[in-house]
Amino acid sequence: MKERNYKPLIASLYFNYIFQGMAAIILSQNMNQLKIHWGATTTQITLVMSAIGLGRILALYFSGYFSDNFGRKKTVIIGILSYTIFFLGLLLSHSYLSAFFFALFGGFSNAFLDTSTYPTLIEAFPDEKTNSSLSVLNKAFISTGQFLLPFLTRFLIQRELFFGWTFVLCTVCLLINMGYLLFAQFPELSTKKTVKVIKETKTARLSNHGTFKIDGIALLVFSFVSVSIFNIFILWVPQFAEEMQVVSHEDSLTLVSIYSIGSFLSVFLTSGIVKRGVHIPRFIVFCLLASGSALLLMLLVPSFATLIIAAICIGIFAAGGIWQLGLALMLELFPTYKGKYTSYYSLATSVAIMVTPYITGVLSQYGVAMIFWFNLFLLILGLIAAFVITSRYDYLFPKEKAAPTFS
């Protein structure tokens, strides 16, 4: 029997992440226009941003359960429809309160896409090195969206066109992609098969699995931190550059594009490194150390050169796929219900997306530099968690393997 080709399916699933990347920055990119459109203040805009994280928290457990029990296709369709509600709802809102409600659907979509896409990838490509390297490629699509949106926004502003066309474009592209996925063939769910094997062996805990109170918590801390590092950076680095009087407002926007380029290129570098069988926990530690060094340099010696170095380093080392590698470790240590544990891991991300906009908004009253010192503190916290993960991984898999498995 000829093996089914799932590459077009995976490409279509990852195409959605272009618009997840745009959704992450579309509010900050259009903040001035949305203030007028909604009659809102900066604080109220950041409150709407926090709603995305709240939406993820509300939906993650259910989305993981739904994915494991009702299938990946239905889950991803719900994710796409939620994003269309998100984009159109924000555009049609005339107050920040109604925008807050529609922003929740952005969080719903994040949850449903994550808990359908990653398990589908693993079920379509069971080979451990293949799926571990492919698992970071979605970040390339996220980076593509974050690279393109600033140019689209700037194009509309320069020509004095309606800012909402980017919202409409995102909606149309997502609906076209959904049309393909409705008829696409998805791989068979592995959940029932895994449960059957566990029952037959009369054990739900294998000797080489981690302890959630130690390994799981450390990975959840890392999930929170890894997302916070680059989210805080891309949302606030233009303001930091202006406050330090390094560049003009227009030039400060290019720092986000530089970050996106570094993030995009790093995905392929990370994918190649992982495919060679690198020790993933140690690689994560290295990436955090490199990101922290660049961030500290930017804070101590603020200049256009150090800002560019920081943008490139944060893009390459903090946003180039280490979050996905952490998820790969989570699914290796706890493989029974992939959708469920993806939900747990993504829940920490949701908390970060919800909490950090509010915290950084408060810190901005004391200067934008305070936001980046807070970011450095989070990075150190993540580094501690990464050391715990590395130590535990070496204990659980002594010289047994270098890359995680997903079987």
C-alpha positions as CSV (number, residue, x, y, z in Angstrom):
1,M,0.0,0.0,0.0
2,K,1.4,3.4,-1.0
3,E,2.2,5.7,1.8
4,R,0.1,8.9,1.9
5,N,1.8,12.2,1.2
6,Y,1.0,14.6,4.0
7,K,3.3,17.4,3.0
8,P,0.5,19.5,1.4
9,L,-1.6,19.1,4.5
10,I,1.2,20.2,6.8
11,A,2.0,23.2,4.5
12,S,-1.7,24.2,4.7
13,L,-1.8,23.9,8.5
14,Y,1.4,25.9,8.8
15,F,0.0,28.6,6.4
16,N,-2.5,29.5,9.2
17,Y,0.5,30.5,11.3
18,I,1.3,33.4,9.0
19,F,-1.9,35.0,10.3
20,Q,-1.2,34.0,13.9
21,G,2.0,36.0,13.5
22,M,0.0,38.9,12.2
23,A,-2.6,38.6,14.9
24,A,0.1,38.9,17.6
25,I,1.2,42.3,16.5
26,I,-1.8,43.7,14.5
27,L,-3.1,45.7,17.6
28,S,0.3,47.3,18.4
29,Q,0.9,48.0,14.7
30,N,-2.4,49.9,14.4
31,M,-2.5,51.3,17.9
32,N,-2.9,55.0,16.8
33,Q,-5.7,54.2,14.4
34,L,-7.5,51.9,16.9
35,K,-7.4,54.6,19.5
36,I,-9.4,56.8,17.2
37,H,-11.6,53.9,15.9
38,W,-12.5,52.7,19.4
39,G,-12.2,56.0,21.2
40,A,-9.7,54.2,23.5
41,T,-6.6,55.0,25.5
42,T,-3.2,53.2,25.3
43,T,-4.1,51.3,28.5
44,Q,-7.4,50.2,27.1
45,I,-5.7,48.9,23.9
46,T,-3.3,46.9,26.0
47,L,-6.3,45.5,27.9
48,V,-7.6,44.2,24.5
49,M,-4.2,42.6,23.9
50,S,-4.5,40.8,27.2
51,A,-7.8,39.3,26.1
52,I,-6.0,37.2,23.6
53,G,-4.2,35.4,26.4
54,L,-7.4,35.1,28.4
55,G,-9.1,33.5,25.4
56,R,-6.3,30.9,25.2
57,I,-6.6,30.1,28.9
58,L,-10.4,29.6,28.6
59,A,-10.1,27.4,25.5
60,L,-6.9,25.3,26.0
61,Y,-8.2,22.5,28.1
62,F,-11.3,22.0,26.0
63,S,-9.4,22.3,22.7
64,G,-7.0,19.6,23.8
65,Y,-9.8,17.3,24.8
66,F,-11.7,18.1,21.6
67,S,-8.7,17.4,19.5
68,D,-8.0,14.0,21.1
69,N,-11.6,12.9,21.0
70,F,-13.2,14.5,17.9
71,G,-10.3,14.7,15.5
72,R,-7.7,17.2,14.3
73,K,-9.6,18.4,11.2
74,K,-12.6,19.6,13.2
75,T,-10.3,21.3,15.7
76,V,-8.3,23.2,13.1
77,I,-11.5,24.3,11.3
78,I,-12.8,25.8,14.6
79,G,-9.4,27.5,15.0
80,I,-9.7,29.2,11.5
81,L,-13.3,30.3,12.1
82,S,-12.3,31.8,15.4
83,Y,-9.6,33.8,13.7
84,T,-12.0,35.2,11.1
85,I,-14.3,36.3,14.0
86,F,-11.2,37.9,15.7
87,F,-10.1,39.9,12.7
88,L,-13.6,41.0,11.5
89,G,-14.8,41.6,15.1
90,L,-11.9,43.9,15.9
91,L,-12.5,45.9,12.7
92,L,-16.3,46.2,13.2
93,S,-16.0,47.1,16.9
94,H,-16.6,50.7,17.9
95,S,-15.5,50.5,21.6
96,Y,-12.6,48.8,23.4
97,L,-15.2,46.7,25.4
98,S,-16.6,45.0,22.3
99,A,-13.1,44.7,20.9
100,F,-12.1,42.9,24.1
101,F,-14.9,40.3,23.5
102,F,-13.7,39.7,19.9
103,A,-10.1,39.5,21.0
104,L,-11.0,36.5,23.0
105,F,-11.6,34.6,19.7
106,G,-7.9,35.3,18.8
107,G,-7.0,33.3,22.0
108,F,-9.6,30.6,21.1
109,S,-8.0,30.2,17.7
110,N,-4.5,30.0,19.1
111,A,-5.6,27.1,21.3
112,F,-7.4,25.1,18.6
113,L,-4.7,25.6,16.1
114,D,-1.9,24.5,18.4
115,T,-3.7,21.4,19.7
116,S,-4.5,20.3,16.2
117,T,-1.4,21.2,14.2
118,Y,1.3,19.8,16.4
119,P,-0.3,16.4,17.1
120,T,-1.2,16.1,13.3
121,L,2.5,16.7,12.5
122,I,3.6,14.0,14.8
123,E,1.0,11.5,13.6
124,A,1.8,12.3,9.9
125,F,5.6,11.9,10.5
126,P,6.3,9.4,13.3
127,D,10.1,9.5,12.7
128,E,11.5,11.3,15.7
129,K,14.2,13.4,13.9
130,T,11.8,14.3,11.1
131,N,9.0,15.6,13.3
132,S,11.4,17.3,15.8
133,S,12.9,19.3,13.0
134,L,9.6,20.0,11.3
135,S,8.1,21.1,14.6
136,V,10.0,24.3,14.6
137,L,9.0,25.3,11.0
138,N,5.8,26.8,12.1
139,K,7.8,29.6,13.6
140,A,9.0,30.5,10.1
141,F,5.4,31.1,9.1
142,I,4.8,33.2,12.2
143,S,7.9,35.2,11.4
144,T,6.7,35.7,7.9
145,G,3.5,37.2,9.1
146,Q,5.3,39.5,11.5
147,F,7.7,40.5,8.8
148,L,5.0,41.3,6.2
149,L,2.4,43.1,8.4
150,P,4.6,46.2,9.3
151,F,5.1,46.8,5.6
152,L,1.4,46.4,4.8
153,T,0.5,48.7,7.6
154,R,3.1,51.3,6.5
155,F,1.9,51.0,2.9
156,L,-1.7,51.9,4.0
157,I,-0.6,54.7,6.2
158,Q,1.6,56.3,3.6
159,R,-1.2,56.3,1.1
160,E,-3.8,57.4,3.6
161,L,-5.9,54.2,3.0
162,F,-8.2,52.5,5.4
163,F,-6.2,50.7,8.0
164,G,-8.7,47.9,8.2
165,W,-7.7,46.4,4.8
166,T,-5.1,44.2,6.6
167,F,-7.8,42.8,8.8
168,V,-9.9,42.0,5.7
169,L,-6.9,40.4,3.9
170,C,-6.2,38.1,6.8
171,T,-9.8,37.0,6.9
172,V,-10.0,36.2,3.2
173,C,-6.8,34.2,3.1
174,L,-7.8,32.1,6.1
175,L,-11.2,31.3,4.6
176,I,-9.5,30.2,1.3
177,N,-7.2,27.9,3.2
178,M,-10.1,26.5,5.2
179,G,-11.7,25.5,1.9
180,Y,-8.7,23.3,1.2
181,L,-8.6,21.7,4.7
182,L,-12.3,20.8,4.6
183,F,-11.5,18.2,1.9
184,A,-8.0,17.3,3.1
185,Q,-7.2,13.8,4.4
186,F,-5.7,13.8,8.0
187,P,-3.7,11.0,9.5
188,E,-5.3,8.6,11.9
189,L,-5.5,9.6,15.6
190,S,-2.8,8.0,17.7
191,T,-4.5,8.6,21.0
192,K,-6.8,5.5,21.1
193,K,-3.9,3.3,19.9
194,T,-1.6,4.7,22.6
195,V,-4.3,4.0,25.3
196,K,-4.7,0.5,24.1
197,V,-1.0,-0.2,24.3
198,I,-0.9,1.2,27.8
199,K,-3.8,-1.0,28.9
200,E,-2.2,-4.0,27.5
201,T,1.0,-3.4,29.3
202,K,-1.0,-2.6,32.5
203,T,1.0,0.5,33.2
204,A,0.3,4.2,32.3
205,R,3.8,5.3,33.4
206,L,6.9,4.0,31.6
207,S,10.2,4.0,33.4
208,N,11.7,6.6,31.1
209,H,8.9,9.1,31.5
210,G,9.4,12.3,33.5
211,T,7.6,13.4,36.7
212,F,5.2,16.2,35.9
213,K,5.8,18.0,39.3
214,I,9.4,18.4,38.3
215,D,9.9,18.1,34.5
216,G,6.4,19.3,33.6
217,I,6.6,22.4,35.9
218,A,10.0,23.3,34.6
219,L,8.8,23.1,31.1
220,L,5.7,25.2,31.9
221,V,8.0,27.9,33.4
222,F,10.1,27.7,30.2
223,S,7.0,28.0,28.0
224,F,5.9,31.2,29.9
225,V,9.4,32.8,29.7
226,S,10.3,31.9,26.2
227,V,7.2,33.5,24.7
228,S,7.4,36.5,27.1
229,I,11.0,37.3,26.0
230,F,10.3,37.9,22.3
231,N,6.7,39.2,22.7
232,I,7.9,42.0,25.1
233,F,10.8,42.7,22.7
234,I,8.7,43.2,19.6
235,L,6.0,45.2,21.3
236,W,8.3,47.6,23.1
237,V,11.6,47.9,21.2
238,P,10.4,50.8,19.0
239,Q,9.4,52.8,22.1
240,F,12.7,51.9,23.8
241,A,14.7,53.1,20.7
242,E,12.7,56.4,20.7
243,E,13.0,56.9,24.5
244,M,16.8,56.4,24.3
245,Q,16.8,58.9,21.4
246,V,18.6,56.4,19.2
247,V,16.4,56.6,16.1
248,S,13.3,58.3,14.9
249,H,9.8,56.7,15.2
250,E,9.8,55.6,11.5
251,D,13.2,54.0,11.7
252,S,12.4,52.3,15.0
253,L,9.8,50.2,13.3
254,T,12.5,48.6,11.2
255,L,13.8,46.9,14.3
256,V,10.8,44.6,14.3
257,S,11.5,43.6,10.7
258,I,15.1,42.9,11.6
259,Y,13.9,40.7,14.4
260,S,11.6,38.9,12.1
261,I,14.4,38.2,9.6
262,G,16.5,36.7,12.3
263,S,13.6,34.6,13.6
264,F,12.8,33.4,10.1
265,L,16.4,32.4,9.3
266,S,16.9,30.8,12.7
267,V,14.0,28.4,12.1
268,F,15.9,26.6,9.4
269,L,19.2,26.7,11.3
270,T,17.4,25.2,14.3
271,S,15.7,22.6,12.2
272,G,19.0,21.5,10.7
273,I,20.7,21.4,14.1
274,V,17.9,19.3,15.6
275,K,17.9,16.9,12.7
276,R,21.6,16.2,13.3
277,G,20.7,14.9,16.8
278,V,21.8,17.8,19.0
279,H,21.1,17.6,22.7
280,I,18.0,19.7,22.8
281,P,18.0,20.8,26.5
282,R,21.6,22.0,26.2
283,F,20.8,23.8,23.0
284,I,18.0,25.7,24.7
285,V,20.4,26.7,27.5
286,F,22.8,28.1,24.9
287,C,20.0,30.1,23.2
288,L,18.9,31.6,26.4
289,L,22.4,32.6,27.3
290,A,22.9,34.3,23.9
291,S,19.6,36.1,24.2
292,G,20.4,37.4,27.7
293,S,23.8,38.6,26.7
294,A,22.4,40.6,23.8
295,L,19.6,42.0,25.9
296,L,22.0,43.1,28.6
297,L,24.3,44.8,26.0
298,M,21.3,46.7,24.7
299,L,20.4,48.0,28.2
300,L,23.9,48.9,29.2
301,V,25.0,50.5,25.9
302,P,21.8,51.7,24.1
303,S,22.8,52.6,20.5
304,F,21.5,51.8,17.0
305,A,24.2,49.1,16.7
306,T,23.4,47.4,19.9
307,L,19.7,47.5,19.1
308,I,20.3,45.8,15.8
309,I,22.4,43.2,17.6
310,A,19.7,42.6,20.1
311,A,17.0,42.4,17.5
312,I,19.0,39.8,15.5
313,C,19.9,37.8,18.6
314,I,16.4,37.8,20.1
315,G,15.1,36.8,16.7
316,I,17.6,34.0,16.2
317,F,18.0,32.6,19.7
318,A,14.7,33.5,21.6
319,A,12.1,33.3,18.8
320,G,13.7,30.9,16.4
321,G,11.9,27.7,17.6
322,I,13.0,27.1,21.2
323,W,9.4,27.2,22.3
324,Q,8.6,24.4,19.9
325,L,11.6,22.5,21.1
326,G,10.3,22.8,24.6
327,L,7.0,21.4,23.4
328,A,8.9,18.5,21.7
329,L,10.4,17.6,25.1
330,M,7.0,17.8,26.8
331,L,5.5,15.4,24.3
332,E,8.4,13.0,24.7
333,L,8.2,12.9,28.4
334,F,4.4,12.7,28.5
335,P,3.3,11.0,25.2
336,T,0.0,9.5,26.1
337,Y,-2.4,12.3,25.3
338,K,-0.5,14.7,23.0
339,G,-3.4,17.2,22.7
340,K,-3.8,17.3,26.5
341,Y,-0.2,18.0,27.2
342,T,0.1,20.5,24.3
343,S,-2.8,22.3,26.1
344,Y,-0.8,22.3,29.4
345,Y,2.3,23.7,27.7
346,S,0.3,26.2,25.7
347,L,-1.6,27.3,28.9
348,A,1.7,28.8,30.3
349,T,2.0,30.7,27.0
350,S,-1.5,31.9,27.4
351,V,-0.8,33.3,30.9
352,A,2.2,35.1,29.5
353,I,0.3,36.6,26.7
354,M,-2.4,37.8,29.1
355,V,-0.2,39.0,32.0
356,T,2.8,40.6,30.4
357,P,1.0,43.3,28.5
358,Y,-0.5,44.5,31.7
359,I,2.7,44.3,33.7
360,T,4.8,46.0,31.0
361,G,2.1,48.7,30.6
362,V,2.4,49.5,34.3
363,L,6.3,49.4,34.1
364,S,6.2,51.8,31.1
365,Q,5.1,54.6,33.5
366,Y,8.6,54.4,35.0
367,G,10.3,54.3,31.6
368,V,10.5,51.7,28.8
369,A,13.9,50.6,30.0
370,M,12.3,49.1,33.1
371,I,10.3,46.8,30.8
372,F,13.5,45.4,29.4
373,W,15.1,44.9,32.8
374,F,11.9,43.0,33.7
375,N,12.4,41.0,30.5
376,L,16.0,40.2,31.5
377,F,14.7,39.0,34.9
378,L,12.3,36.6,33.1
379,L,15.1,35.4,30.9
380,I,17.2,34.5,34.0
381,L,14.1,32.6,35.4
382,G,13.8,30.7,32.2
383,L,17.5,29.9,32.3
384,I,17.1,28.3,35.8
385,A,14.2,26.2,34.5
386,A,16.3,25.2,31.4
387,F,19.1,24.0,33.7
388,V,16.6,21.9,35.6
389,I,15.3,20.4,32.4
390,T,18.8,19.6,31.2
391,S,19.8,17.9,34.4
392,R,16.6,15.8,34.5
393,Y,16.8,14.9,30.8
394,D,20.4,13.6,31.3
395,Y,19.2,11.6,34.3
396,L,16.2,10.1,32.5
397,F,18.0,9.4,29.2
398,P,21.7,8.7,30.1
399,K,23.5,8.7,26.7
400,E,20.4,7.0,25.2
401,K,19.5,9.7,22.7
402,A,20.1,13.3,21.8
403,A,16.8,14.3,20.3
404,P,13.3,13.7,21.7
405,T,10.9,11.1,20.4
406,F,7.2,11.4,19.9
407,S,6.0,7.8,19.6
